[in-house]
Amino acid sequence: MKEKRRWLVLTVGLLLSPLFLWIALRKIRLDQVLVALGQANYWWLIPGVAVYFVSVWFRAWRWGFLLRGSKRVSANRLFPIVVIGYMGNDILPFRLGEVLRAYILWRKEGINIGTTLTTAVLERLFDGLTMVLFVLFGLLFVPLSAFLSRLVIIASVVFFGALALFLFLAVRPNLLRRLAQGSISRLVPAPFRPPLLGLVEGVVAGLESLRSGGDVLVLFGVTVWVWMLEMAKYWLVSFAFDLHLPYVGIMLMGGAVNLLTALPSLPGYIGIFELGIKVLESIGAPPAAAGSYVLVLHAILLVPVTLLGLVLMAVEGVRWAEVREAAQIQKGRGPSELPPNVRR
């Protein structure tokens, strides 16, 4: 059943990505896009990419903060694993990059995969809440289409509801254990229960940072800082196309498209990200310049981190055969079920 659901999500993504790409590009003339690309000042891409990798380092610091209840790992040690995970999300289906970095961290540091996957969910939760706030802030100054306005309302309910659920489970770890143990004992054959119970303990450990109000504020503050840096990249790249966009407009566009990445799509969020063109058009940007800008911005969000991820994957000694093993974890196999040659 889980396998069928995964392939259903992939199929929906295969349909949605081309549809959104068509919606974003259908009113833009190719010849005008080529002219805008030819006239762009690409020197602005250098500081943009540099700022982006600074934001990735702070993401690594945030991940270490979430993991510190299990083991303290420095941001410098986590940085290459984060980059490898982003590379995986950009080129592999099913957002396998999240599982890949959980697998690598387990191999390198011995941290429970359940803990790592839980922290990945928490990262996405805080990212989503920040994007909602960016869009809401942007809407104070710039109007948005009815569709995207409804999206923000739905996303706000989902993300704040998810945060409330996680906070509830974080302060009642024994309740989480009882619910999980009861479900596993009824539904899972005895030989397969130990690894799943181990993953449950990892989930409990991953939620530890939510048990302190101070820790939640730190996580939220760092997440806002991470995304302010990433929006600075968006803003710097806009100068290459002489768009003269206000920073608040960049926040609105970035928040909206990153909220949309929660939808099923092709790897790298192809088509989803390009809807940023429609947001920029709604705030007065010329279609050809907006289209050229978003296409280049998307490319430099994907290509540098993917290339660096491939290099770091080789440096870290991660083989492509291990990527297949990480995929098996995503299908429900725990670490203890992996073949002996890939166990720590």
Backbone torsions as a table, in degrees:
resi	resn	phi	psi	omega
1	MET	NA	-44.9	179.9
2	LYS	-63.3	-40.0	178.9
3	GLU	-62.2	-42.3	178.6
4	LYS	-63.4	-38.6	179.9
5	ARG	-65.1	-40.1	179.0
6	ARG	-61.9	-43.6	-179.7
7	TRP	-71.4	-29.0	174.8
8	LEU	-65.1	-43.0	178.2
9	VAL	-61.4	-42.5	178.7
10	LEU	-62.9	-41.6	179.5
11	THR	-63.5	-43.0	177.4
12	VAL	-61.3	-41.6	178.1
13	GLY	-62.4	-39.0	177.8
14	LEU	-63.5	-27.3	178.1
15	LEU	-85.7	-42.0	-174.8
16	LEU	-71.7	-40.7	-176.2
17	SER	-58.7	-51.4	177.3
18	PRO	-63.0	-35.5	179.1
19	LEU	-62.3	-48.6	-179.7
20	PHE	-66.6	-35.2	177.8
21	LEU	-63.9	-40.4	177.9
22	TRP	-65.5	-43.6	178.9
23	ILE	-60.2	-41.1	-176.5
24	ALA	-71.1	-34.3	-170.5
25	LEU	-106.5	-8.1	-167.8
26	ARG	-65.1	-25.2	-178.0
27	LYS	-103.7	11.0	-177.7
28	ILE	-104.9	131.9	179.3
29	ARG	-82.6	129.0	-177.0
30	LEU	-61.0	-39.6	-177.8
31	ASP	-64.0	-35.8	178.5
32	GLN	-70.8	-36.1	176.2
33	VAL	-62.9	-43.6	-180.0
34	LEU	-63.3	-38.2	176.6
35	VAL	-63.8	-45.6	179.3
36	ALA	-62.3	-38.9	177.7
37	LEU	-66.1	-37.9	-179.9
38	GLY	-69.5	-27.8	-177.6
39	GLN	-93.5	-4.1	-175.5
40	ALA	-68.2	148.9	175.7
41	ASN	-98.4	94.5	-170.6
42	TYR	-75.2	-4.7	175.1
43	TRP	-62.6	-24.9	179.2
44	TRP	-67.9	-17.8	-179.9
45	LEU	-68.9	-28.9	-176.6
46	ILE	-64.2	-54.4	176.9
47	PRO	-64.6	-30.5	178.3
48	GLY	-62.2	-47.1	179.2
49	VAL	-65.7	-39.3	179.7
50	ALA	-61.4	-45.5	179.0
51	VAL	-62.6	-37.9	-179.8
52	TYR	-60.4	-44.8	-178.2
53	PHE	-71.1	-25.4	170.6
54	VAL	-63.9	-41.2	178.7
55	SER	-65.5	-34.3	177.8
56	VAL	-66.0	-37.8	177.5
57	TRP	-61.5	-41.9	178.1
58	PHE	-67.6	-29.9	172.4
59	ARG	-63.3	-39.6	177.8
60	ALA	-64.1	-39.4	177.4
61	TRP	-62.7	-43.8	179.2
62	ARG	-60.8	-41.1	178.9
63	TRP	-62.6	-42.9	176.8
64	GLY	-61.4	-36.9	177.3
65	PHE	-62.7	-42.0	178.5
66	LEU	-67.2	-32.2	-175.1
67	LEU	-87.0	-10.4	-166.7
68	ARG	-63.5	-20.5	176.4
69	GLY	-67.8	-25.2	177.5
70	SER	-94.4	-45.2	-179.9
71	LYS	-166.2	139.3	178.0
72	ARG	-83.5	120.5	178.7
73	VAL	-128.6	131.1	-175.2
74	SER	-70.1	156.6	177.3
75	ALA	-62.6	-35.4	178.7
76	ASN	-63.6	-35.0	178.9
77	ARG	-75.2	-33.5	-178.3
78	LEU	-81.9	-23.5	-175.8
79	PHE	-53.2	-51.2	-179.7
80	PRO	-62.7	-32.1	179.8
81	ILE	-69.9	-38.9	176.8
82	VAL	-61.9	-45.2	-179.3
83	VAL	-62.7	-41.8	177.9
84	ILE	-62.0	-40.0	177.8
85	GLY	-62.9	-41.6	177.4
86	TYR	-64.6	-40.5	175.7
87	MET	-58.3	-42.3	179.0
88	GLY	-62.5	-41.3	178.1
89	ASN	-65.5	-29.7	-176.3
90	ASP	-78.5	-27.8	-173.4
91	ILE	-121.9	-9.5	-176.5
92	LEU	-113.2	150.4	179.0
93	PRO	-76.3	171.5	173.8
94	PHE	61.8	20.5	-178.1
95	ARG	50.6	47.1	-174.9
96	LEU	-67.0	-15.9	-179.5
97	GLY	-58.6	-34.6	179.3
98	GLU	-65.0	-42.2	179.0
99	VAL	-71.1	-35.6	-179.9
100	LEU	-61.7	-44.6	-179.8
101	ARG	-71.1	-30.9	174.6
102	ALA	-64.2	-41.5	179.6
103	TYR	-64.6	-45.4	-178.7
104	ILE	-64.5	-41.6	179.5
105	LEU	-63.8	-38.4	176.9
106	TRP	-63.8	-42.8	179.1
107	ARG	-64.1	-42.2	-173.4
108	LYS	-84.9	-36.9	-171.8
109	GLU	-119.7	-8.1	178.7
110	GLY	73.5	20.1	-179.3
111	ILE	-84.1	132.8	-178.9
112	ASN	-49.3	130.6	-178.9
113	ILE	-62.4	-35.6	177.1
114	GLY	-60.4	-38.7	176.9
115	THR	-62.3	-47.4	-176.9
116	THR	-64.6	-43.7	179.8
117	LEU	-65.2	-35.6	177.0
118	THR	-64.8	-43.0	178.3
119	THR	-64.6	-32.7	176.8
120	ALA	-64.3	-40.2	177.2
121	VAL	-64.7	-41.7	179.0
122	LEU	-64.0	-38.8	176.7
123	GLU	-59.1	-47.5	179.9
124	ARG	-64.1	-34.4	178.5
125	LEU	-64.2	-49.4	-179.9
126	PHE	-67.8	-35.0	174.7
127	ASP	-61.0	-45.8	-179.2
128	GLY	-62.5	-43.1	178.2
129	LEU	-62.0	-39.7	179.1
130	THR	-65.8	-40.5	178.4
131	MET	-64.3	-38.5	176.1
132	VAL	-59.9	-44.5	-179.4
133	LEU	-66.4	-38.3	177.7
134	PHE	-61.3	-44.7	-179.3
135	VAL	-66.1	-44.3	179.7
136	LEU	-60.8	-40.5	177.6
137	PHE	-65.1	-43.0	179.0
138	GLY	-61.9	-35.0	-178.1
139	LEU	-68.8	-15.1	174.8
140	LEU	-68.3	-22.0	-174.7
141	PHE	-119.3	-25.9	-173.7
142	VAL	-131.4	128.8	177.0
143	PRO	-71.6	154.8	-179.4
144	LEU	-131.0	158.1	-179.0
145	SER	-63.8	159.6	180.0
146	ALA	-61.9	-37.2	-179.5
147	PHE	-61.6	-49.6	-178.2
148	LEU	-69.9	-30.8	176.3
149	SER	-64.2	-41.7	176.7
150	ARG	-64.7	-37.5	178.2
151	LEU	-58.6	-43.5	-179.0
152	VAL	-64.1	-41.1	179.0
153	ILE	-62.5	-46.6	179.6
154	ILE	-63.1	-46.4	-178.8
155	ALA	-62.3	-38.9	179.0
156	SER	-60.5	-45.9	179.3
157	VAL	-62.4	-45.2	-177.3
158	VAL	-64.0	-49.9	-174.3
159	PHE	-70.6	-42.1	178.6
160	PHE	-69.7	-34.1	174.7
161	GLY	-64.5	-42.9	178.2
162	ALA	-63.8	-40.4	177.9
163	LEU	-61.8	-43.5	179.1
164	ALA	-60.8	-41.5	179.2
165	LEU	-63.8	-46.2	-179.4
166	PHE	-64.0	-39.8	178.1
167	LEU	-63.1	-40.4	179.1
168	PHE	-62.0	-46.7	-179.0
169	LEU	-70.0	-32.2	-178.9
170	ALA	-64.9	-38.1	-178.0
171	VAL	-86.9	-4.0	176.8
172	ARG	-129.8	63.5	-177.1
173	PRO	-61.7	-33.9	179.9
174	ASN	-67.0	-35.1	175.6
175	LEU	-63.6	-43.2	177.4
176	LEU	-60.2	-43.2	178.8
177	ARG	-61.6	-45.0	-178.2
178	ARG	-64.0	-43.5	179.8
179	LEU	-63.0	-44.5	-179.0
180	ALA	-67.7	-43.8	-178.7
181	GLN	-64.8	-39.2	177.8
182	GLY	-63.5	-42.9	179.3
183	SER	-66.6	-43.6	-178.2
184	ILE	-65.7	-41.5	-178.2
185	SER	-66.5	-29.7	179.9
186	ARG	-84.5	-33.9	-168.8
187	LEU	-106.9	-18.7	-172.4
188	VAL	-113.1	132.5	175.8
189	PRO	-58.7	147.8	-174.0
190	ALA	-51.8	-42.7	-177.2
191	PRO	-62.6	-22.1	-175.8
192	PHE	-100.6	1.1	-176.3
193	ARG	-72.8	-42.5	-175.7
194	PRO	-54.7	-48.2	-179.7
195	PRO	-64.1	-34.1	179.0
196	LEU	-69.9	-39.4	176.1
197	LEU	-64.5	-34.3	175.2
198	GLY	-64.1	-39.4	176.9
199	LEU	-64.7	-36.0	177.6
200	VAL	-61.8	-43.4	177.7
201	GLU	-63.2	-34.5	175.8
202	GLY	-64.6	-39.3	177.5
203	VAL	-62.9	-43.8	178.8
204	VAL	-59.1	-43.9	179.1
205	ALA	-65.9	-36.8	-179.6
206	GLY	-66.2	-25.5	-179.8
207	LEU	-86.8	0.3	-172.7
208	GLU	-59.0	-36.3	-176.8
209	SER	-65.5	-18.2	-179.4
210	LEU	-85.8	-1.6	-178.8
211	ARG	-84.1	-7.7	-179.9
212	SER	-120.3	126.9	177.6
213	GLY	-60.3	-36.5	178.0
214	GLY	-63.3	-41.7	178.8
215	ASP	-64.6	-39.4	178.6
216	VAL	-62.3	-41.7	178.7
217	LEU	-65.0	-39.8	177.4
218	VAL	-61.7	-46.4	-179.8
219	LEU	-60.8	-43.1	-179.8
220	PHE	-67.1	-42.7	179.4
221	GLY	-62.1	-44.6	178.9
222	VAL	-65.1	-38.1	179.4
223	THR	-64.4	-42.5	176.8
224	VAL	-60.9	-43.3	179.2
225	TRP	-62.7	-42.3	178.2
226	VAL	-57.6	-45.9	-176.0
227	TRP	-77.8	-26.2	172.2
228	MET	-64.0	-39.6	176.3
229	LEU	-65.0	-43.9	-179.3
230	GLU	-66.0	-38.2	176.0
231	MET	-65.9	-28.7	175.0
232	ALA	-63.9	-35.6	174.7
233	LYS	-63.0	-48.1	179.1
234	TYR	-55.1	-43.1	-176.9
235	TRP	-66.6	-45.0	179.8
236	LEU	-62.1	-42.6	-179.7
237	VAL	-65.1	-30.2	-179.9
238	SER	-62.6	-27.4	178.5
239	PHE	-66.9	-25.2	178.5
240	ALA	-62.5	-25.1	-177.4
241	PHE	-110.7	11.1	175.4
242	ASP	54.1	42.4	-176.3
243	LEU	-82.1	-26.3	-179.0
244	HIS	55.3	45.8	-180.0
245	LEU	-82.4	138.1	174.0
246	PRO	-68.9	149.7	-178.4
247	TYR	-59.2	-34.7	-180.0
248	VAL	-66.0	-32.9	175.3
249	GLY	-66.9	-37.5	176.0
250	ILE	-63.8	-42.2	178.4
251	MET	-61.0	-41.6	179.7
252	LEU	-64.1	-47.9	179.7
253	MET	-63.6	-48.4	-179.2
254	GLY	-62.6	-41.6	178.9
255	GLY	-63.9	-43.2	-177.6
256	ALA	-64.9	-48.0	-175.7
257	VAL	-70.2	-32.9	179.1
258	ASN	-74.0	-27.8	171.0
259	LEU	-66.7	-38.6	-179.1
260	LEU	-67.0	-21.8	180.0
261	THR	-66.7	-8.2	173.0
262	ALA	-69.6	-17.9	178.3
263	LEU	-75.2	153.6	175.5
264	PRO	-61.3	140.8	-179.7
265	SER	-159.9	175.0	171.7
266	LEU	-68.2	159.3	175.4
267	PRO	-53.2	143.2	-178.6
268	GLY	81.3	5.1	177.7
269	TYR	58.5	38.6	178.6
270	ILE	-61.4	133.3	-179.8
271	GLY	89.4	-45.6	178.5
272	ILE	-62.9	-50.8	-175.7
273	PHE	-64.7	-32.9	-177.1
274	GLU	-66.4	-14.8	175.3
275	LEU	-64.4	-13.5	173.4
276	GLY	-58.2	-26.3	176.3
277	ILE	-58.5	-43.7	-179.0
278	LYS	-66.1	-35.9	178.0
279	VAL	-64.1	-45.3	-179.1
280	LEU	-65.2	-38.1	176.9
281	GLU	-62.0	-35.8	-178.4
282	SER	-68.6	-20.2	178.6
283	ILE	-104.7	14.9	170.2
284	GLY	101.3	4.9	179.8
285	ALA	-75.2	139.9	176.3
286	PRO	-60.4	136.7	-175.0
287	PRO	-55.6	-46.1	-177.0
288	ALA	-65.2	-44.5	179.1
289	ALA	-65.9	-41.5	178.2
290	ALA	-62.8	-43.1	179.4
291	GLY	-63.6	-45.0	179.3
292	SER	-62.3	-43.7	-179.2
293	TYR	-61.6	-49.5	-177.0
294	VAL	-66.2	-38.8	178.5
295	LEU	-63.6	-43.9	178.9
296	VAL	-68.9	-42.6	178.5
297	LEU	-58.2	-45.3	179.2
298	HIS	-62.3	-41.3	-179.5
299	ALA	-61.4	-43.4	-177.7
300	ILE	-81.7	-9.3	167.9
301	LEU	-78.8	-27.8	-176.4
302	LEU	-95.0	-50.1	-167.6
303	VAL	-67.9	-52.0	-177.2
304	PRO	-60.6	-44.4	-177.3
305	VAL	-70.8	-31.2	177.5
306	THR	-69.1	-45.4	179.1
307	LEU	-63.4	-44.6	178.6
308	LEU	-65.2	-37.6	178.1
309	GLY	-61.9	-40.2	178.1
310	LEU	-64.9	-40.5	178.2
311	VAL	-65.1	-46.9	-178.7
312	LEU	-66.9	-31.0	175.8
313	MET	-60.8	-41.9	177.1
314	ALA	-68.5	-41.1	179.6
315	VAL	-63.4	-40.5	-179.5
316	GLU	-75.8	-7.8	178.6
317	GLY	75.9	26.0	179.0
318	VAL	-88.2	125.5	-178.8
319	ARG	-96.6	156.5	178.5
320	TRP	-65.1	-25.9	175.5
321	ALA	-62.0	-32.2	179.3
322	GLU	-73.9	-25.3	173.9
323	VAL	-63.2	-38.9	177.1
324	ARG	-64.5	-36.8	177.7
325	GLU	-66.3	-37.9	176.4
326	ALA	-62.8	-36.4	177.0
327	ALA	-63.0	-34.3	177.4
328	GLN	-66.0	-34.9	175.6
329	ILE	-63.2	-40.8	179.3
330	GLN	-62.6	-28.1	178.9
331	LYS	-80.7	-5.0	173.9
332	GLY	119.4	-0.1	178.1
333	ARG	-84.6	134.2	177.5
334	GLY	-83.5	169.3	-178.9
335	PRO	-57.3	-34.9	-177.8
336	SER	-69.9	-12.8	179.8
337	GLU	-92.9	-5.8	-178.5
338	LEU	-71.6	153.1	178.5
339	PRO	-58.1	152.3	-175.3
340	PRO	-57.3	-32.6	-175.5
341	ASN	-71.9	-9.4	177.9
342	VAL	-117.9	7.0	176.9
343	ARG	-85.1	149.1	-179.6
344	ARG	-67.9	NA	NA
